[in-house]
Amino acid sequence: MFRHRDYPEAGVQVPAGTLESGESVETALFREKLEESGITKDELRLVKHLKTYLYYAAYKQQHHERHVYQLELIQERPAQWEHTIEASGEDLGLTFEYFWIPVHEAELAGGQGECLELCC
């Protein structure tokens, strides 16, 4: 889970993102995880696809197709860390403060928590 260091009002979130042209959902999953957290594909195991659904993003006035996956960390990571996004795009320079909590204790912003009951 993470919070935006400079925008705490954005709430607690998990990494998410947008497919690039010609990119598969699974490739985007691991690319976004790396860009937004610094966690590499080699540190993760794909457990399962949980759900695909449409979500209305009111702040952009757009519908988004969301693909939700459960991943397992298979290497050690600190209990807390910061990661600054270096990839191009609207997130460039944002710093996220990461921390671990049990998934069922999470209160995620932006409708991200809608699939937590499918996890674990």
Order of alpha helices (4+ residues) and beta strands (2+ residues): beta-alpha-beta-beta-beta-beta
